Amino acid sequence: MQPQEVRRDAQETALKMIQLHGLRAQAIALEHAAEMRQQGDVAGHDQWQHIHAAICELRRTAPHGEARG
């Protein structure tokens, strides 16, 4: 998967996570990353780290009240 595709997929998942979990989205993404790391799934861990970063970026750059859950 190309870097642009990874970024786009992470952003799409981040938006869905925010819609589904609200303010807990960041914590849930970190929990998933920790689970993947514990299982030795490097690719899964990296994917959830990208999703977590995308959630943080969306929250940081969203207009007030949007992407905040």
BAKEKE-654811 format. One record per residue: residue number from 1; chain; x, y, z of N, C-alpha, C in turn. Coordinates in Angstrom, 2 decimals, always signed. Example, Ala and Ser with C-alpha at 12.3 -4.5 7.8 and 13.67 -1.06 7.14 Angstrom:
// BAKEKE-654811
> 1, A, +13.19, -5.69, +7.80, +12.30, -4.50, +7.80, +13.20, -3.30, +7.80;
> 2, A, +12.85, -2.25, +7.08, +13.67, -1.06, +7.14, +12.90, +0.03, +7.87;
***
This chain:
// BAKEKE-654811
> 1, A, +0.85, -1.19, +0.00, +0.00, +0.00, +0.00, +0.89, +1.24, +0.00;
> 2, A, +0.55, +2.19, -0.83, +1.31, +3.43, -0.96, +1.07, +4.34, +0.25;
> 3, A, +2.04, +5.21, +0.57, +1.87, +6.11, +1.72, +0.60, +6.96, +1.66;
> 4, A, +0.23, +7.41, +0.45, -0.99, +8.22, +0.32, -2.22, +7.38, +0.68;
> 5, A, -2.21, +6.11, +0.28, -3.34, +5.23, +0.58, -3.42, +4.96, +2.08;
> 6, A, -2.27, +4.76, +2.71, -2.24, +4.54, +4.16, -2.83, +5.75, +4.87;
> 7, A, -2.40, +6.94, +4.44, -2.88, +8.17, +5.06, -4.39, +8.34, +4.86;
> 8, A, -4.85, +8.10, +3.63, -6.28, +8.24, +3.33, -7.10, +7.22, +4.12;
> 9, A, -6.66, +5.97, +4.17, -7.37, +4.96, +4.94, -7.41, +5.31, +6.43;
> 10, A, -6.29, +5.80, +6.94, -6.23, +6.19, +8.35, -7.19, +7.34, +8.63;
> 11, A, -7.27, +8.31, +7.72, -8.17, +9.44, +7.91, -9.62, +9.00, +7.86;
> 12, A, -9.94, +8.11, +6.93, -11.32, +7.61, +6.85, -11.70, +6.85, +8.11;
> 13, A, -10.80, +6.01, +8.58, -11.08, +5.25, +9.80, -11.16, +6.19, +10.99;
> 14, A, -10.30, +7.20, +11.03, -10.32, +8.17, +12.12, -11.67, +8.88, +12.19;
> 15, A, -12.20, +9.30, +11.04, -13.51, +9.95, +11.02, -14.59, +9.02, +11.55;
> 16, A, -14.55, +7.78, +11.11, -15.54, +6.80, +11.58, -15.40, +6.56, +13.08;
> 17, A, -14.16, +6.49, +13.56, -13.93, +6.29, +14.99, -14.49, +7.45, +15.80;
> 18, A, -14.27, +8.67, +15.32, -14.78, +9.85, +16.03, -16.30, +9.84, +16.04;
> 19, A, -16.91, +9.50, +14.90, -18.38, +9.44, +14.83, -18.93, +8.38, +15.77;
> 20, A, -18.25, +7.24, +15.82, -18.73, +6.11, +16.61, -18.43, +6.25, +18.10;
> 21, A, -17.23, +6.73, +18.43, -16.78, +6.72, +19.82, -16.62, +8.10, +20.45;
> 22, A, -16.76, +9.15, +19.67, -16.63, +10.50, +20.22, -15.27, +10.74, +20.84;
> 23, A, -15.26, +11.30, +22.02, -14.01, +11.67, +22.69, -13.14, +10.48, +23.05;
> 24, A, -13.71, +9.29, +23.08, -12.95, +8.08, +23.40, -12.18, +7.52, +22.20;
> 25, A, -12.37, +8.10, +21.02, -11.75, +7.57, +19.81, -10.23, +7.47, +19.94;
> 26, A, -9.59, +8.49, +20.47, -8.14, +8.47, +20.61, -7.70, +7.33, +21.52;
> 27, A, -8.35, +7.19, +22.65, -7.99, +6.14, +23.60, -8.21, +4.76, +23.01;
> 28, A, -9.29, +4.59, +22.29, -9.59, +3.29, +21.68, -8.55, +2.95, +20.62;
> 29, A, -8.14, +3.92, +19.83, -7.11, +3.68, +18.83, -5.80, +3.25, +19.50;
> 30, A, -5.45, +3.90, +20.60, -4.24, +3.51, +21.33, -4.37, +2.11, +21.92;
> 31, A, -5.56, +1.76, +22.39, -5.79, +0.41, +22.92, -5.58, -0.63, +21.83;
> 32, A, -6.12, -0.35, +20.65, -5.95, -1.27, +19.52, -4.47, -1.39, +19.15;
> 33, A, -3.75, -0.28, +19.13, -2.32, -0.30, +18.81, -1.56, -1.15, +19.84;
> 34, A, -1.89, -0.98, +21.11, -1.23, -1.76, +22.16, -1.53, -3.26, +22.02;
> 35, A, -2.77, -3.58, +21.68, -3.12, -4.99, +21.46, -2.31, -5.59, +20.32;
> 36, A, -2.20, -4.85, +19.24, -1.45, -5.34, +18.08, +0.02, -5.53, +18.44;
> 37, A, +0.56, -4.59, +19.19, +1.96, -4.69, +19.61, +2.17, -5.90, +20.49;
> 38, A, +1.26, -6.12, +21.42, +1.36, -7.26, +22.32, +1.29, -8.58, +21.56;
> 39, A, +0.50, -8.61, +20.50, +0.36, -9.81, +19.68, +1.51, -9.97, +18.68;
> 40, A, +2.39, -8.97, +18.61, +3.51, -9.02, +17.69, +3.14, -8.66, +16.26;
> 41, A, +1.99, -8.03, +16.09, +1.52, -7.63, +14.76, +2.02, -6.22, +14.47;
> 42, A, +3.19, -6.16, +13.84, +3.83, -4.87, +13.58, +3.00, -4.03, +12.62;
> 43, A, +2.49, -4.66, +11.55, +1.69, -3.92, +10.58, +0.41, -3.38, +11.21;
> 44, A, -0.25, -4.19, +12.02, -1.47, -3.76, +12.71, -1.18, -2.63, +13.68;
> 45, A, -0.06, -2.74, +14.39, +0.33, -1.68, +15.33, +0.57, -0.37, +14.58;
> 46, A, +1.31, -0.45, +13.48, +1.58, +0.75, +12.69, +0.28, +1.36, +12.16;
> 47, A, -0.63, +0.51, +11.70, -1.91, +1.00, +11.17, -2.67, +1.77, +12.24;
> 48, A, -2.76, +1.22, +13.44, -3.49, +1.90, +14.52, -2.77, +3.15, +14.99;
> 49, A, -1.45, +3.16, +14.90, -0.71, +4.39, +15.22, -1.05, +5.48, +14.21;
> 50, A, -1.16, +5.12, +12.93, -1.55, +6.09, +11.90, -2.97, +6.60, +12.16;
> 51, A, -3.85, +5.71, +12.55, -5.24, +6.11, +12.84, -5.27, +7.06, +14.03;
> 52, A, -4.52, +6.73, +15.07, -4.45, +7.60, +16.25, -3.95, +8.99, +15.86;
> 53, A, -2.89, +9.03, +15.05, -2.34, +10.32, +14.62, -3.37, +11.09, +13.80;
> 54, A, -4.12, +10.38, +12.96, -5.15, +11.05, +12.14, -6.26, +11.61, +13.03;
> 55, A, -6.65, +10.88, +14.06, -7.67, +11.37, +15.00, -7.17, +12.64, +15.67;
> 56, A, -5.93, +12.61, +16.14, -5.35, +13.79, +16.79, -5.32, +14.98, +15.83;
> 57, A, -4.92, +14.74, +14.59, -4.85, +15.82, +13.60, -6.24, +16.37, +13.30;
> 58, A, -7.22, +15.49, +13.13, -8.59, +15.95, +12.86, -9.12, +16.79, +14.01;
> 59, A, -8.85, +16.38, +15.21, -9.31, +17.15, +16.38, -8.60, +18.49, +16.46;
> 60, A, -7.31, +18.49, +16.13, -6.53, +19.72, +16.22, -6.95, +20.73, +15.17;
> 61, A, -7.28, +20.27, +13.96, -7.53, +21.17, +12.86, -9.01, +21.42, +12.55;
> 62, A, -9.91, +20.66, +13.19, -11.33, +20.80, +12.91, -11.86, +22.14, +13.43;
> 63, A, -12.78, +22.74, +12.68, -13.43, +23.93, +13.20, -14.11, +23.60, +14.53;
> 64, A, -14.25, +24.56, +15.37, -14.82, +24.35, +16.69, -16.13, +23.57, +16.60;
> 65, A, -16.20, +22.47, +17.36, -17.44, +21.67, +17.41, -17.48, +20.52, +16.43;
> 66, A, -16.60, +20.54, +15.42, -16.59, +19.45, +14.45, -15.45, +18.47, +14.80;
> 67, A, -15.66, +17.20, +14.48, -14.67, +16.14, +14.71, -14.25, +16.06, +16.16;
> 68, A, -15.16, +16.41, +17.03, -14.83, +16.35, +18.45, -15.67, +15.30, +19.19;
> 69, A, -16.63, +14.78, +18.51, -17.44, +13.71, +19.07, -18.52, +14.16, +19.93;
***
